[in-house]
Amino acid sequence: FFSKCTGRRGCGPRSELESMMLRRSYLNTRKRLSSMFRIQKRRFAKPAERDTKERKDIRLYLESADRAEWANLLPLGIFHGINTNPLLLQQAGISHTAPTYPELRELVRAAVDDYEVNEIFVQAWGTTKEELVRTGLHARMFDRHVVVALPFTFEGTQAAAELIERGASVCMANSYAQKQALLASALQADYFSPCISSINESGEDAIEQCMQMQKALSGVNSEIRIMAASLKSADEVVELAKAGIKTFSVSPQVAYELAYQPLTTKEADECERITQGLMVESKQ
């Protein structure tokens, strides 16, 4: 027969202490499972590296939302990903149409599916922490390879903390000062992006500033990457590399300048001319 209390054959009723202990065990198990599934639901997976060669030495990002420039430059194979910002999206005619933002989503999908970029940066929009978190999560939901860029304001820092807690990759953008580099590291952001042209226009030496930022981060053994953005020339890339910077966001103009060397082109053309002269048509 089955007892009324347990439904198990040959078992008498449980004592009050046993029942209390079973109930407590059940509640603890349910709490752990609920917590586990809640975390899985709200956290994002970090994107896996698509590149079979993990380029720890340098990362170049194409600073453009123009698909024509993507088609010309991304096949060079030198870019780790794409960096966009509101100005670049405006220039490319990409609108933010709520609630699903189809044009922005299509742009992200094209970068990931057509060009297999490792990362694409999309800046969250809004003026409050809540708005920045909401739009940042929306951008992240387009694809797991999205890095959410945030302004280094008070609200932007608060939003970054929550997004990082939720598993998003984050870049602190619009950065200018050495102290901000340390704050970004304390925040455990993935990237810290100083605007090189704006620092120079303010009267500061951007190269020197970045060098000191890198020294400060090295001093605390930080793994955050300084991504130098808004560069005006290939020479600036070289000078920043000498200062220890390994991550660069370059415009198409700077990318063409990096890829084109007149003397190399001249030499290659001469070699091809000589090779053509050596070629003899086979006799029919």
N, C-alpha and C positions, 0 to 999 in steps of 0.2 A: 504493500500500500504506500501511497505518497502522503507525506505529512502536509498539513495545510500551510505551514510557514515556509517551507523550502521547495516542495515539489520533488524532493529526492527520496527514492525508495529507502525505507529502513532508517530514516533519520528523524529524530525527535525534534521538538521545537527548540530554536536557538535561544540562548540566554540574552538578556537585555544588553549586556556588555558586548557579546559577539555581534549582535545586530548593529550596535552603534559603531563598532570598529569596521564592519563591512560597509556601512553607509559612508563613513569618513574616507575609506579607501576609494569608494566609487566616486565621491565628489572630487577628491584629489586627482584621480585619473581623468575625469571629465574636464577639469580645469586645465590640466597639462595638454590634453588633446585640443581643447578649444584655443589655447594660446598658440599651439604649434600651427594650427590651420589658419589662425588669424594672421600670424606673421607671414606665412607662405602666400596669403592672398594679397598682402599689402607691399611686399618686398619685390623688387625687380632683380632679375639675374644680371650679373655683370656680363657684358659682351665678351665672347671668346675672340681671341685674336684670329683674324682671317689669314694674316700673313704667316706663312710657314717659317719665315725668318723673323724672329722677334728683334726689331730694330731698337735696341736699347741705347744706341749711340745718338740717333737723331730722328726727329719726327717733323715732317713738313706737312702743313695743311694748306689746301687751296682756299683762299679767302674770296669766295664768289658764290653767288646763287644763280649765275648765268649758265644754263645748260650747254650753250654753244662753247663756252670756255671750258666746261667740264669735258666735252667731247674732244677738244683739242689737247688739253693738258693732262688729264688723268691717265690716258694711255702711256704717258712717259714712265709710269711705274715708280715714281719717286715720292708720291703723296700717301701719307698714312690716312688722311681723311679730308673732310671739308669743314670750313668754318663760315658760318653765316651770322648776320646781325640784322637788326631792323632796317638799316639804311640799304644794305645789299639786297634784302628782300623787296624793298620798295623799288629799287632800281631794276629788279628783275620782274616787277609787276606781280609779285606774289602777295595776295591779300589775306588778311586774317578774318575769315568769315565764320562767325560762331553759328552753331555750337560745335561743328565737327571740323572746321578749318580744312576743307578738302584740298585747296591748292597747296598749303604747307605740307599736308600729309602726303600728297602726290610727289612733292619735291623730295621729301625724305625717302619715300619708297624708291624713287628713281636712283638716288645716290646709293642706296643699299643694294637694290636688286640689279641695276644695270651696271654699276661700277664697283660693287662689292667693297665699299669703303669700310675701314675699321670703325670710324667714328664720324658723326656729323654733329656740329654744334648748333643748337637752336636756343635763342635767348628767350627766357620767360618774360611775360609782359604783365604790367599792373603796377600799382603804387603801394599796395599794402602787402603785408606778409601773406595773408590769406589768398589774395589774387595771384601773387607770384608762385605760391605753392600749387594752386589749382592749375594755372597755365603751364607750369613746369611739369606737373604730372601728365597733363594732356599731351605735351610735346614728347615726353618720354614714352607714352603709350603708342605713339606712331611706330616706334621701333626701339628695340633694346640697345641699338648702337647710337642712340641719341645721347649727347652730353648736354645737360641743361646749363646754359650760361646765365649768370645772375649779376646784376649791378652790385658793386661793393658798397651798398648803402646799409643803414641800420636794418631796414626792413628786408633788404636782399640777403643780409647775413643770417637773419632769423629764418628766412625761407630756406636758405641753403642748409641750415642745420636740420630742418625737418625733412628735406628732400634726401639728404645723405642718410638720415635715419631710416628712410624708406627704401634705401638701396640704389638711389639714382647716382649716376656719375655727374659731377658738378664742376663747373669752371667759374671762378670769381673774376669777372670782367671789369673793364673800365677802371683799372688799377694804376696807381701812380707812385705810391710811397713804399719805402722799405718796411715800415711797420705793418703795412697791409699784407706783405708776403708772410710775415710771422703769424698774423691772424688767420690767413688762409690755411696755413699749415696746422695751426691749433684746431681749426674747424674740420680738418682732415678732408679738404677738398682735393679733387684730382688734379686740377690745373689752376694756375694763377696767371692772369693775362694782363701785363702792362701794355698800355697804348704808346708805342714808341714815338710816333709823330706828335702826339699831344704833349708828351713829356718834353720833347725838344722845343716845341712852340711855347711852352711855359717858361723857357729860359734855362731849364735844367739840362744836363748832359745825360741823355737816355742810356747811352752805353755804360757810363759810370754808374748810373742808378741800378741798372740791371746786374752789373758786376757785384755791387754791394748787396743787392737782394739775394743773389746766388750764394754769396759768402755767408749771409745771415742764415739762410736755410741749411747750408752745409754745416754750419756751426751747431745746429740742433738735430743733425742727421735726418732732416726731413726728406720724404720721398716725393713731395709734390713737384710737379713740373711747371717751370716758368715758361709760358707760351708767349713769346714776343709777337705782338700783332701790330697792324697798321704800319708796316715798313715801307720806306720810300725807295729803297734801292737794294741791289744784290750786295753791294759793299757793306751795308748795314748788317745783313745776315752774317757776312764773314766776320765783321768786327764783334758782333754779339757771340758768335761761336768761339772766338778767341777769349771772350770773357767767361766762358763756361756754360752759356745757354745752349740747350740742345733741342728746343722745340720752337718752331716758327710757323706763323700764319702769314702767308705771302699772297699778295694780289696777283692776278694774271700778268700784269705788267712786270712785276718783279720775278715771277716764275719764268717768263720768256727771257728775261735778262740773265737769270741763273743758267738757263739751258743753252743760251746762245753765246758763243765765243768767236769773234770774227776771225782770229788767226786759225782756230781749229777748222772753221768752215772753209777758209781759203785753202788750207792744206789738204782737206778732204776733197775739195773740188779738183785740185791739181793732181792728186793721186788717181782720181777717177778718170781724168783726161788721159793720163799716161796709160792706165789700164785699158781704156777703150782703144788706144793706139796699138796696144799689144795684141789685141784680139784679131784673129784672122778668120775670115769666113771659110768654112769647109768647102772643098771643091765638090761640085755636084757631079 
